[in-house]
Structure formats: C-alpha cells, structure tokens
Amino acid sequence: MALQSMTGFARREGTSGRHRWAWELRSVNGKGLDLRLRLPPGLERLEADIRHLASDHFSRGNIQAGLSLSLGENRFEAVINQDALAAVLALRDQLAGVVDPAPLKLDTLLSIRSIVEFREAEDSEDVIAARDGDIMAGLEGALFDLQTMRQQEGRALGHILLDQVETIETLTATVESDPSRSQAEIASKLAAQIAVLMEAAPGLDRDRLYAEAALLATRADLREEIDRLKAHVAAARDLIAKGGPVGRKLDFLAQEFNRESNTICSKSNAVAVTAAGIELKVIIDQFREQVQNLE
C-alpha cells in the first residue's frame, strides 16, 4: 500500500437529467477520520451512505465534503384549483338569467385569481433515484481523486522521511564509533579522576572510589540506547516501505527516537557525542513534524 498524506483537494461535477451537481472535498490533518458534510436540503438521507463510502477510502483526516445541486432547466406545470373552478361555474349558473350564459373562455379563466396556478414540475421517483445514484457515483470519483492526491503527497513525504531516517542512522553510528566510548578511554578518564581525588584527599578509600567509578561507567554506557536507535531505524524503514495508514506508528517511533537521544545527551561524557545527540534531537523533531502529515 502507498503512503498517504492527510492534505488534499478534489472536485467532481456532472449532470443527471436536468440536474447539475458538484462535489468539493478538502482534507487536512486529523487524529481520526472526521467527515463534515454540507448537503442541500432534502438530501440528508444520503449521509449514511456518504460516510460509509468515505471510510472505505480513508482512516484519518479532517475532510470537508460539500455538495451543490442546481436545475439546468426549469419545467412548469399548470395546476387547476378544482374547488375554485367549481365555485366559478356554480356562480355562472346562479347568474344565468342575469348575465350572458356563454361558455367560459380560457383567457377568462386564467384571469381569475386562484383558478390556475403554475408551479415547478416535480420529478418522478425513478428520476430522483437515478439522480441520487449519479451523485453518489460522482462522490466516489471525487474520493478517488482525493486519495490519489494524498498518495502523491505521501510518496513525496516518504522520500523525505527516509532521508531523515538515514541521517538518524548516520548520527547513531557517529555516537557508536566515538573514541570516548572505548573501554580504554573510559578507564583512562576514570583513573585520572581518581588520581586527582586521591591527591587532594589521601584519606579516601581507594577501593570504594574504584567501585563508585565502575558504577558511574556502567550508567554512562550508551550501548542500550545505540541498539534501540538501530532497531527503531529498521522499524521506521519497514513501516515506510509497507505504506498504508502508518502515521500513528511512525509518530510513536518518533517519540522513542527522541527518548533515546535525550538519554544520550544526558549520559554523554564527550563533546562530540553531545553534539551528535543534539543533532539527533533536531532531525528527530523534523521527522516527527513530517509524520504528523501522514495518514
């Protein structure tokens, strides 16, 4: 599966009979899938199907979906008010001996208020069902376009993330190979420090000092942090290669990366290691910022 970002835009429009419809989709970052719909009055019945279709394509992101619907042409129909017409005819009969009993003409009927009303013709159920089907097909097309755009951005993000992971790996190797981590270097520094202490205070217990120094040396060892960083690098590469909705897992790895870099900085007894640890923190922050954009 491909990586997806959570930002994108898509628009699909079309016609169904005399109706024109248009979908506009906008997607930004989100912790989960949050679909916000804007539908024309009377189409609320489509909401459940729309949400189900969106969840088939995406698992995360704040998505705004707006549907506009208009009539390409207006059709009107004449509706006769039967009660009003009956009343007019009854009045004519009542006045038969008073007024001209000639048949009523159409123009006369049209001039009488409320006899004939003109209103927009309503579509049949079959026409409405066909329109709704075309609208949903248009939505599926728009969702596909949005997914394609998010995947394109996801591929670009994947390259950036892999470069950052490679930098993390390089800095980890710098820490691992630093001369200050060798047993000989550590022993030399501790011996020098103990010699200074013994010279300043000859009464100190030499064996106790060496025991404390050994404990400090153990606590200062970076082997575990280096091994965990290497494991996280491998896991990050696997997730990026796997693709799909891996943003949360990569965000967790970013937190683990940051934890190890903090520990390295706190344990460091060499300028070069501290500098590498600080660089690690910077690149890890950049890595996590990019990960926030992934589904």
Backbone torsions as a table, in degrees:
resi	resn	phi	psi	omega
1	MET	NA	151.6	-178.6
2	ALA	-87.7	151.3	171.0
3	LEU	-69.1	148.3	175.5
4	GLN	-127.6	138.1	166.6
5	SER	-80.9	178.3	178.1
6	MET	-111.1	12.2	178.8
7	THR	-115.0	141.2	179.0
8	GLY	175.5	172.2	-179.6
9	PHE	-145.9	145.4	176.5
10	ALA	-152.3	148.7	176.9
11	ARG	-141.5	133.7	173.7
12	ARG	-133.7	138.5	177.1
13	GLU	-140.3	160.9	-178.6
14	GLY	-175.9	-174.2	-179.8
15	THR	-127.2	153.9	173.7
16	SER	-143.5	103.2	-174.2
17	GLY	65.1	-126.2	178.7
18	ARG	-93.7	7.4	-178.9
19	HIS	-98.4	141.6	171.9
20	ARG	-114.6	133.6	179.9
21	TRP	-129.7	157.4	177.4
22	ALA	-151.8	131.4	175.3
23	TRP	-105.5	138.0	170.5
24	GLU	-128.1	126.4	-178.8
25	LEU	-120.3	133.6	174.9
26	ARG	-130.2	135.4	-176.7
27	SER	-130.1	135.3	174.9
28	VAL	-134.7	177.3	-176.3
29	ASN	-62.1	147.9	176.3
30	GLY	-162.4	154.4	179.6
31	LYS	-70.5	-33.1	177.6
32	GLY	-135.4	-162.0	177.1
33	LEU	-94.9	113.4	-179.9
34	ASP	-122.4	105.7	-178.0
35	LEU	-102.1	119.8	179.1
36	ARG	-110.3	119.4	-173.2
37	LEU	-104.7	145.0	171.8
38	ARG	-131.1	103.1	-174.6
39	LEU	-114.7	148.5	175.6
40	PRO	-65.0	153.1	178.0
41	PRO	-56.2	136.6	178.3
42	GLY	96.3	-11.0	-179.5
43	LEU	-108.6	15.1	178.9
44	GLU	-61.7	-22.9	-179.2
45	ARG	-63.9	-17.4	-178.9
46	LEU	-85.3	-7.1	-170.6
47	GLU	-58.9	-45.6	-177.3
48	ALA	-61.3	-43.6	179.4
49	ASP	-66.3	-36.3	179.1
50	ILE	-64.2	-45.1	-179.0
51	ARG	-65.4	-39.0	178.9
52	HIS	-64.5	-41.3	-179.8
53	LEU	-66.1	-40.4	179.6
54	ALA	-65.0	-39.1	-179.4
55	SER	-69.1	-21.1	175.5
56	ASP	-71.2	-24.4	-176.3
57	HIS	-100.3	-30.5	-172.0
58	PHE	-135.4	152.4	175.6
59	SER	-117.5	-17.6	179.3
60	ARG	-144.3	156.3	177.0
61	GLY	123.7	145.3	171.8
62	ASN	-90.4	112.1	-174.0
63	ILE	-114.9	125.8	173.4
64	GLN	-101.9	123.6	-179.1
65	ALA	-121.9	117.8	-179.6
66	GLY	-118.8	134.1	178.2
67	LEU	-116.6	128.0	173.0
68	SER	-112.1	142.8	-176.2
69	LEU	-138.8	130.3	179.6
70	SER	-143.2	165.4	179.4
71	LEU	-97.1	126.7	177.8
72	GLY	-73.8	-27.3	177.4
73	GLU	-147.6	149.0	179.3
74	ASN	-101.6	136.2	175.4
75	ARG	-121.2	132.4	-178.9
76	PHE	-117.8	152.3	177.1
77	GLU	-132.4	147.2	179.2
78	ALA	-90.6	130.2	-179.7
79	VAL	-118.9	122.4	-179.2
80	ILE	-90.0	129.0	174.9
81	ASN	-80.2	96.6	-173.7
82	GLN	-60.2	-38.6	-179.3
83	ASP	-65.7	-43.1	179.7
84	ALA	-65.9	-40.6	178.7
85	LEU	-63.0	-42.9	178.8
86	ALA	-61.7	-38.7	179.1
87	ALA	-65.3	-40.2	179.0
88	VAL	-65.3	-43.3	179.4
89	LEU	-65.3	-38.6	178.2
90	ALA	-65.4	-37.7	178.0
91	LEU	-65.5	-39.6	177.5
92	ARG	-60.7	-41.5	179.9
93	ASP	-65.8	-38.7	-179.5
94	GLN	-65.7	-32.7	-177.0
95	LEU	-99.8	20.9	-174.8
96	ALA	-59.5	-35.1	-179.2
97	GLY	-86.9	-2.7	-175.5
98	VAL	-108.6	-40.2	-176.5
99	VAL	-117.1	169.8	179.3
100	ASP	-63.6	121.6	-176.7
101	PRO	-83.4	19.9	-179.2
102	ALA	-61.6	149.2	179.6
103	PRO	-57.4	146.8	177.8
104	LEU	-70.2	137.6	177.5
105	LYS	-93.6	159.5	-177.5
106	LEU	-61.7	-43.1	-178.0
107	ASP	-64.4	-30.0	176.7
108	THR	-68.5	-43.8	178.2
109	LEU	-61.6	-41.8	-178.9
110	LEU	-65.6	-25.7	-178.8
111	SER	-81.4	-13.4	179.9
112	ILE	-87.3	124.4	-176.8
113	ARG	-61.0	137.4	173.9
114	SER	77.2	-1.9	177.2
115	ILE	-73.2	-48.5	-179.4
116	VAL	-123.4	128.8	176.2
117	GLU	-117.6	141.6	176.4
118	PHE	-108.9	126.2	-179.4
119	ARG	-138.8	163.3	-178.3
120	GLU	-67.8	133.7	-178.7
121	ALA	-68.6	138.2	179.0
122	GLU	-89.6	143.4	178.7
123	ASP	-78.5	153.9	177.7
124	SER	-73.9	165.5	179.6
125	GLU	-61.5	-36.1	179.2
126	ASP	-65.8	-39.9	179.1
127	VAL	-66.0	-42.2	179.5
128	ILE	-64.9	-41.6	179.1
129	ALA	-63.5	-40.7	178.4
130	ALA	-65.1	-40.1	177.9
131	ARG	-62.3	-46.7	179.8
132	ASP	-61.6	-37.4	177.5
133	GLY	-64.3	-40.4	177.8
134	ASP	-66.3	-37.6	178.8
135	ILE	-64.5	-43.4	179.7
136	MET	-67.8	-36.2	175.6
137	ALA	-64.9	-37.3	176.2
138	GLY	-65.0	-38.5	177.2
139	LEU	-63.0	-43.5	179.5
140	GLU	-60.9	-39.2	176.3
141	GLY	-64.2	-41.1	179.1
142	ALA	-65.9	-39.9	177.1
143	LEU	-63.3	-39.1	177.1
144	PHE	-64.0	-42.4	178.1
145	ASP	-63.0	-42.7	178.9
146	LEU	-63.8	-42.5	178.5
147	GLN	-62.2	-41.2	178.5
148	THR	-61.1	-44.0	179.2
149	MET	-65.2	-41.8	178.7
150	ARG	-65.1	-34.6	178.0
151	GLN	-70.4	-36.8	176.7
152	GLN	-61.6	-45.6	177.2
153	GLU	-67.1	-33.8	178.6
154	GLY	-63.5	-39.7	177.8
155	ARG	-63.0	-42.1	178.3
156	ALA	-63.7	-41.3	177.7
157	LEU	-64.4	-36.7	179.6
158	GLY	-59.8	-41.7	178.6
159	HIS	-64.4	-41.4	179.1
160	ILE	-63.4	-45.3	-178.4
161	LEU	-63.7	-40.6	179.2
162	LEU	-64.4	-38.4	176.2
163	ASP	-63.2	-40.1	179.8
164	GLN	-68.8	-39.1	177.3
165	VAL	-63.4	-39.1	177.9
166	GLU	-63.2	-39.2	176.8
167	THR	-63.8	-41.9	177.1
168	ILE	-59.8	-43.1	178.9
169	GLU	-62.5	-41.9	179.8
170	THR	-64.1	-44.4	179.8
171	LEU	-66.7	-35.3	176.1
172	THR	-62.8	-42.1	177.6
173	ALA	-64.5	-34.5	177.6
174	THR	-63.2	-44.0	177.9
175	VAL	-63.6	-44.5	-176.1
176	GLU	-63.2	-37.1	-175.1
177	SER	-91.7	-0.4	-178.6
178	ASP	-63.3	134.1	-178.0
179	PRO	-57.4	-26.4	-177.4
180	SER	-65.1	-16.0	-178.6
181	ARG	-88.9	-7.9	-179.1
182	SER	-70.1	148.2	-179.5
183	GLN	-59.6	-38.4	-178.8
184	ALA	-64.8	-42.0	-179.4
185	GLU	-66.3	-43.8	179.3
186	ILE	-62.5	-44.5	179.6
187	ALA	-63.1	-38.6	-180.0
188	SER	-64.8	-44.4	179.9
189	LYS	-64.2	-43.9	180.0
190	LEU	-64.4	-40.9	179.4
191	ALA	-62.4	-41.0	179.7
192	ALA	-65.0	-41.3	179.9
193	GLN	-66.4	-39.6	178.8
194	ILE	-65.5	-39.7	179.5
195	ALA	-61.6	-40.4	179.0
196	VAL	-64.7	-42.7	-179.8
197	LEU	-65.2	-42.3	-178.9
198	MET	-66.8	-34.5	178.7
199	GLU	-69.5	-36.9	-179.3
200	ALA	-75.9	-32.7	-178.8
201	ALA	-140.1	87.0	-175.8
202	PRO	-60.7	-20.5	-177.0
203	GLY	-78.9	-4.6	-178.9
204	LEU	-68.2	147.9	178.5
205	ASP	-75.4	111.9	-177.0
206	ARG	-61.4	-43.3	-178.8
207	ASP	-62.8	-40.3	178.9
208	ARG	-64.2	-39.8	179.1
209	LEU	-62.7	-42.6	-179.7
210	TYR	-66.6	-35.5	177.8
211	ALA	-65.5	-44.0	177.9
212	GLU	-64.6	-38.6	179.9
213	ALA	-64.8	-39.5	178.8
214	ALA	-64.1	-39.1	178.5
215	LEU	-65.1	-42.3	178.2
216	LEU	-63.7	-38.7	179.5
217	ALA	-63.3	-39.6	178.6
218	THR	-65.2	-43.1	-179.6
219	ARG	-66.8	-30.2	-177.7
220	ALA	-83.5	-7.4	-178.5
221	ASP	-66.8	136.4	-175.9
222	LEU	-104.2	10.5	-174.5
223	ARG	-58.4	-45.6	-177.3
224	GLU	-64.8	-42.5	-179.7
225	GLU	-64.0	-41.1	179.5
226	ILE	-64.7	-44.1	179.9
227	ASP	-63.2	-40.7	179.7
228	ARG	-68.2	-37.7	176.9
229	LEU	-61.8	-41.8	178.4
230	LYS	-62.5	-41.8	179.1
231	ALA	-65.0	-40.1	179.1
232	HIS	-66.4	-37.2	177.4
233	VAL	-60.4	-46.5	179.5
234	ALA	-63.3	-41.2	-179.6
235	ALA	-66.2	-40.1	179.4
236	ALA	-63.2	-42.9	178.9
237	ARG	-63.6	-40.1	179.1
238	ASP	-63.3	-42.8	-178.8
239	LEU	-66.3	-42.1	179.6
240	ILE	-64.2	-40.4	179.0
241	ALA	-68.2	-36.6	-179.9
242	LYS	-66.6	-40.9	179.6
243	GLY	74.5	-164.3	-177.2
244	GLY	79.0	-164.8	-178.1
245	PRO	-78.2	76.2	-175.8
246	VAL	-109.5	10.4	-176.0
247	GLY	-58.4	-42.0	-178.4
248	ARG	-67.8	-38.3	179.0
249	LYS	-66.3	-40.8	178.5
250	LEU	-67.8	-33.3	176.7
251	ASP	-65.6	-39.5	176.2
252	PHE	-62.7	-42.5	177.6
253	LEU	-62.0	-37.4	178.4
254	ALA	-61.1	-38.7	177.0
255	GLN	-64.8	-40.1	178.8
256	GLU	-67.3	-41.1	174.6
257	PHE	-54.8	-46.9	-176.5
258	ASN	-65.1	-38.4	179.2
259	ARG	-62.5	-43.9	-179.1
260	GLU	-67.5	-38.9	179.7
261	SER	-66.5	-36.8	176.3
262	ASN	-62.9	-42.5	179.9
263	THR	-64.4	-41.5	178.8
264	ILE	-60.0	-44.2	179.7
265	CYS	-63.9	-38.8	-178.3
266	SER	-72.7	-30.5	-178.5
267	LYS	-88.9	-17.0	-171.1
268	SER	-57.9	138.3	174.5
269	ASN	-121.7	21.0	-180.0
270	ALA	-143.4	144.2	-177.7
271	VAL	-61.8	-41.8	-177.2
272	ALA	-64.0	-40.2	179.1
273	VAL	-67.3	-41.9	177.8
274	THR	-61.5	-42.8	179.3
275	ALA	-62.1	-42.5	178.3
276	ALA	-65.6	-38.1	178.3
277	GLY	-63.6	-39.2	178.4
278	ILE	-66.9	-41.7	176.5
279	GLU	-61.8	-38.3	176.2
280	LEU	-58.5	-45.9	-179.0
281	LYS	-60.8	-40.2	-179.3
282	VAL	-64.7	-49.4	-177.1
283	ILE	-68.6	-32.7	178.0
284	ILE	-67.4	-39.1	175.6
285	ASP	-61.7	-41.8	177.9
286	GLN	-64.6	-40.1	177.7
287	PHE	-60.4	-45.5	-177.9
288	ARG	-67.2	-36.2	177.4
289	GLU	-60.8	-41.9	179.5
290	GLN	-69.0	-36.8	-178.8
291	VAL	-62.7	-30.8	-179.6
292	GLN	-60.9	-20.1	-179.4
293	ASN	-87.0	-7.4	-175.9
294	LEU	-89.2	146.5	174.7
295	GLU	-66.5	NA	NA
